[in-house]
Amino acid sequence: MSVYCKFAFIGLGSSHRGTGLCGPGGKHKDQHPKGFWNSDIRSQAKKSMTDNIPIPVCQNCYYREKAGAVSWRHEYNSFYKNTPIKKNPVSLDLDWSNFCNLKCIMCNSNRSSTWANETGDFKSSNGVQTISPQVLKDICEMSTDVEHINLQGGEPSLIPEYDEYIDFLVDKGLAKNINIGVVSNLTNINNRFYNNLKKFKLVTINASVDGYGKSNDFIRYPSNFKQVTKNIKALADTKFELSIHVALQTLSIFGFEQFMNWIIEMQNLYAKKNKMLRVNLQRVYGPIQLDILSAPTYMKNKFLTQLEKYLKSSTRIKSATKFDLMHQMDTDGSVKLCCDMKNKFLTQLALYGYSATGIKSATKFDLELINLKKTLFNSNNIDRTKPLYEYINQLCTIRKLKIEDYIPDFYG
């Protein structure tokens, strides 16, 4: 297995937790961006990749690849294959603060200041963690070659340091040449933030929505599903591209069929505007009691019923297909996926009625669900009903909520 990753040569991950080779990888707490970019640490990492020697900070990608999944490394190598290496970063993955208006049940104080206030973390800064002025200065000075930026949080639209950085890019005339992505909970439309985004070459808003209606309100507390829906509809009238990111977990089970129908409804609305609304699915692994594979049997049965109904329906969620991604990776030479993996994929699709000519109707979203269906009742799964109930009850006590007000049939 090759361990080479193009992002390490052309990109940089900058976080309030430190600096690293990329966003998903490990961070070096005591390294500022400029120092890290020219450091022996980065030079040695690049040499190890060139020599095909695995490095510890990339374990997340190695794990996914061993499981047969497409990793960040795969995607980086495909997307940036022909991107030339320059003096400064071409791509930046930024995670500059935990400042956020939500405290999602699968989150923690490092990603949410409202979580931090609830748990008593970072009291000296009222729960907020952010970058130093030196980090902002370094990144501004290193942005002469940048073409791609990804903003995470916290909630990026509320983070002042992002406003400062965007102002800099606009004032220096750099924004017009940059593609920018924003991971947002879309509970609000910050006019100043979004008006400045209009000055970039291409803008993609990645909206985090994990369930339907009140289920999503509890998962992403204190979100308002109706307001999120309103904001998604409003963005259909802008030049921005939109993608819905679903972090599937135990509580996503409730109203799953309605959730699928809601996504299709949003996609149809965008289609009428001649726009594509993409959908990405990832499974929540932690806290482990929220992993859908550890859900109580009655919840799994509820999910399975809704899932099979969706998979057998003629109306499906549209997104880039796994088949297309595999084909692209093979033909561009950046990633060689084994024939067994592709044959396994095609066999799975055939089981659900996809013909060879109808492959492109099968989405990556569908494949993830098909794989989930196969493993849902695996004997290796550990039932964590008690820890799940304890965790939800603990959150309800702290937040003075009743789970039944959000999910009436939570307890069966």
N, C-alpha and C positions, 0 to 999 in steps of 0.2 A: 504494500500500500504506500503510495506517495504521500508525503506530508507537506509538500510545497504549497504555500499560500501566497498568492499575488498581493493580497491586501497588506501583508507585512512589509512589502517593498514600496507601496504607493500610498498607504493610508495610516491613520493614527486614531487610537481610541483615547478620549480625554474625559475624565469623570471627576466628580467631587471626592471619589474614593482613590484617585490616582491616575496614572497614565499607562497605556498598554499598546500592544500591537494592533488591537481592534476593539470594537465595542463588547462583543460577547466574551472575549478572552480575559485572562487574569490581569490584574492591575498592580503597578509598582507605586506604592503610597507616597514615597519620598521623591518621586521624579516629576519635575515640571516638563511640559511638552517639548520645549527647545532642547533641554538637557537630554531627555529620553531619545529624541529623534537622532541625535548625534552620539548616543551612548554606546559603550561596549556591549551593554545588555542587548540592545536592538541589533547591533552588528553580529553578535554571536548567534542570536536567534535566526537571522537571515542565513548565516553560514550553515547552521544546523539543518534548516529547511532545504537548502541547496544540496547538502550532503545526504538528504533523506533521513535525518536523525530526529525522532520525535522530541518535542519540548513540552514541559509540564503545563504551561499556560494554555495549551491548545487541546487539553484533554476532552473538553466538551465536544469538539468536532470529531475527535477520534472515536469517542463513545457512540455518537450518532452514526458514523460511517460503519462501525462494526455491527451495528444493528440493522444495516441495510438502508438507512435513511440518507436523504440529501442534506449535507451539513452546510454551515455558513462557508466553510472553505470551498466546497464545491461551487456554491453560488458566486463567491468572490472570483474564483478562477475563471468561471464562465463569463461573468459580467465584465471583468477588468482585463481579460486576456490580452487585448491589443492596446491597453492603456500604457503609454510610455512612463518610465520612472523619471521623476523630476527632482529638482533640488529640495522642494518642499512638498508636503502632502497634497495628493490629488483628491483624496477622500477623507472626510472627518466624521467619526461617530462620536457624538457628544452627549454626555450625561452629567450635566453640570450642577444639578441640585435635586434634593428630595422634596422641594416645595410643591405641595399638591393639596387640592380641595377635597379629595376622596381618601377613604381608607379601605380599599378593597380587601376582602377576606383572605386572599391568597398573597397579600403584599406584606411589607414590613417597614420598620422605621427608616431603613436606608433608602427606600423608594418613596416614602410618604411622610411628610411633616405632620399630618394629622394623626397618622399611626404613632409617630414619635411622641406627640403630645399625650396620646392615650396611654402609652406604655412608660412615659416618663423619661424617654431617651433625649439626649442633647438639650438638657434643660437650660444651659447657659445661652443657647441661641434660639430659645422658644421652639425647639424641635426641628429647626431648619439647618440643613447642611448644604454648603455651597462651595464653589471654587474660590481660590484666592485671586486678588487683582493681578498677580503675576501670571497665572494661568491664562486669564483673558488677554493680557498683553502679549504673551507668547503666541497664542493662537492667532490673534490679529496680525502679528508680524509674519506668521507662517502661512498666511492665506493667499499669497500671490498666485499660486498654481492650482488652488482648489477648484474642483468641478462638481463634487458631490458632497452634500452634508446631510447627516441624519441627526435630528434632535429628539432626545428622550428626556424623561424626568423621573419622578415628579410629573407635573403638568407643564409642558413647555410654554404654553401660551400665557402662563402666569409667572414665569421665571425672569426677573429683571436682567440677569446677565445675558440671556438670549436676546433681549431687546437691544442691549448695548452692542452686542456682536453684529446683529442684523443691521443696526444703524451704521456701523462701521463699513460693512460690506456694501451697503447702498451708497453711502457717501463717497467711497473710493471707486465706485463704478464697477465693482466686482460681481454684484448680485445678478446682473443680467446674463452672466455666463455660467451660473451655478444652478444645478438641480438640487432641490432641498426636500427632504421628507420629514414629517412631524408625527410622532406617536402621541395621540391625544385622546382624552376621555370624552371630548366633545360635549361637555356639560355646559360650556359657554363659548361664545364667539367674541373674543377680545378684539375689538375693532382696530386698535393700534397695531397689534400683532399681525392680524390677517391683512390689513392694508399694506403693510410693509412686505408681506410675502408675495404680493402681486408683482413686485419688482424683480422677482427671480425668474430665471429661464423656464423652469418647470417646478411645480409644487405638487407633492403627494401627501395627503392627510391620511394617516393610518389610524382609523377610529377603533378604539377598544370597546367592544360590546360582547358580553358573555352569556346573555340569556334574554328571555322575553319578559317585558313588563316588570312586575314587582320582583320577579326572581333576579333580574339584572339590578334593580334598585337595592336589593339586599347584598348581592355579590359585590357591587361597586358602590357601597354605602358612602355618602347619602346621595347617590346619583338619582336623576329623574328621567326615566325611560322616554316619557312623552317629550321632554325638552331635547333629549339626545336625538330623537326621531325628527323633531322640528329642525334641528341644526343640520342633520344629514340632508334633509330635503332642501334647506337653504343653500347648501354648498353645491347642489346640482346646477344652480344658476351662476356659478363662478367658473373660472378657467382651471380651477384646481382639479386634480385627479383625487379620487377617494378609494380607500381600501378598508374593508372591515376586518379587524383581527379578532378572532374568537379564541379565548383561552378556556377550552372545554374542561369542566370539572363537575363534581357531584351535583351541585345545585343547578347546573345548566340543564339537568335532566328534566326539571319541572317546566312544562310549557315548551319543550324542545320542538314539537311539531309546529306550534305557533311561531316559534323563533325562525324555523326554516321558511315558513310562509312569509314572515315579515321581511326576511332578507331578499326573497324573490320579489316581493312587492317593491322594495327599495331599488332592486336591480332594474325592474321594469320601468320605474319612474326615471331612472338615469338613462335607460335606453331611449326613452322618448325625447331626451335632450341630446341624443347621439353621443352619449358618454358610457364608459364601462365602469361598473362598480365591482371591484375585485373583492374576493373573500379568501382569507387565510385562516387555517385551523391549526392550533397547537394544543397539546394536552397539558394540564396542570399536574406537576409532579410533587409539588410541595406548597403548603404543609401536606404531608403524605395522606392525612385523613380526607383531603379534598380530591385526591386522585380517584377518577371515576372507576378504576379497576378495583378499588377498595370499598366501593359503595355497598350498602345493604342490598340483599337479594331483591327485595321488593322494588327498590329504586332501579336496579339493573333491568328487571323485567319491564318496568314502566318505560325505560329508555329504549329497550330492544323493540318494543311494540311500535313506538314512534319512529325509530330508526328504520325498521323494515318497511313501514308505510312510505317513508320518504324515498328510500332506495328503489321501491317498486313504482313510484309515481313517474309520470311522463314529464313533469315540470321539475327541473333541477337547478341548483345553484351553479352559476357560470364562473369559471376562473381559469387560469392557465393550467393546462393539463400536465400531469406528471410525465405522460408519454412524450409530449412536446419537449419538456425539459430534458428528458433522457436523450432524445434525438439531438437536441441542440448541443448538449455536452459531448456527445460522441463525435459529432461532425466538426465542432470547433477545435477538437483535439485537447481541450484543457482537462477534461475528466473522462476516464474510460470506465463506464459502468459495465459490469459483467453481464453476459448473456443470460445467466441464470436469474439475475434480478429482473431483467426485462421480461423474460418468459413467465416468471412468477407473477409479475404485474398483469400481464395479458391474460393469464389463466384466471386470476381473481376477477378481472373485468368480465370474462366470458361467463363466469358463474352467475353474474348479475345481468346477463342478457345483452352484453355489448358485442356487436359483430365487429369484424375487422374494419369494415367501412364506417362504423359508428364510434370508433375509438375516441375521436376528438370531442365527443359529447361527455366523455368521462373525465371528471375534473380531479385535480389533486385533492380537493375537498372530499369528493366521494371516496377516493382511495384511502384517505385517513380514516374515514368512517367505517369502511369495509374492514380495514385492519383492526380497528377498535372492536367491531362486532365479533371478529374471530377470537379475540383475546379476552372478551368481557367476562366470560365464565371459566377462564383458565384455572386449573386446580392450584396453580402456584400463587394465585392472588390471595392476599390476606384480607379477610373481612374486618374492617375497622369501624363497625357501626358504633360501638361505645365511644371510641376517641372522637368520632365525628360529632355525635350528640354532645359530648362534653365540650368540644371546641365551639360549636354553635351556641350552646347555652352560656358559655363563658362570655362570648362576644355580645350576646343579647343582654346579659346582666350588666356589663360595662357600658353598653350603649343605650340601655333602657328601652330595649325593643322586644317584640314578640315575633318569633319566626313565623307563627301562624298568620300574622297580619300580612306577611309577604308571600308565604308559601303554605296555604291552608293544609295541604296533604303531606307536609314534610315528614310527619311521623307515621305515614301509612294510612 
